[in-house]
Amino acid sequence: MHRRGVGAGAIAKKKLAEAKYKERGTVLAEDQLAQMSKQLDMFKTNLEEFASKHKQEIRKNPEFRVQFQDMCATIGVDPLASGKGFWSEMLGVGDFYYELGVQIIEVCLALKHRNGGLITLEELHQQVLKGRGKFAQDVSQDDLMRAIKKLKALGTGFGIIPVGGTYLIQSVPAELNMDHTVVLQLAEKNGYVTVSEIKASLKWETERARQVLEHLLKEGLAWLDLQAPGEAHYWLPALFTDLYSQEISAEEAKEAFP
């Protein structure tokens, strides 16, 4: 016996049903999108009202400012994206981070002859606070990180390097790859590193270790100590814990800003 073919009517009904399902799905998707857009607009309005009400706390309290930035990030709002508009006029955050970025550059330039262009986030924070004075608006390390990311986006040579539980801030346009970063992380404990230590810890060949260290020397990010016992020590001045016990002198500031 031959199977009966599917009739043209059945095919037409199936296609009509599929078209209706597709149309219904499109309507539902459009409704959901419109609802989400409405909720987002309401959230933005509430966020603006919150900012208006608490603007003094946002400007003066670093912890409150971090929480506010996180709230903004959840809906894709960046108060730092422009120097004009509602957020800048209402909160002044655009000017705040611009001025903070200038202070960061000043500190990094003033200390460059000591550290070669690398400085820990903690030390940068300490020096920025000293420069602002005790009556100035307080800043947190989170504020510094946000300002540095804005500087980085401008192509100014600034970068952020994770090292252990902290960060190194790079303020010179030196090319640092993953090998250099790993060696910086290795030097965090003692402030220096040796070829033997790199070979033992990272399982590298001698030539690879020497190439990385020579590059750090060339860029002024490391100092070579040939008088050290055993073998040469490559010191990372940015990691010296005692180097920054001294404040920037007036003479050094004058040299940095002729």
Secondary structure, DSSP 8 states (H G I E B T S, - for coil): -------HHHHHHHHHHHHHHHHHHHHHHHHHHHHHHHHHHHHHHHHHHHHHHTHHHHHH-HHHHHHHHHHHHHTT--TTS-SSSHHHHHH-HHHHHHHHHHHHHHHHHHHHHHHTTEEEHHHHHHHHHHHH-TTS----HHHHHHHHHHHHHTTSS-EEEEETTEEEEE-S-----HHHHHHHHHTTTTSEE-HHHHHHHH---HHHHHHHHHHHHHTTS-EEETTSSSS-EEE-GGG-TTGGGS---HHHHHHH--
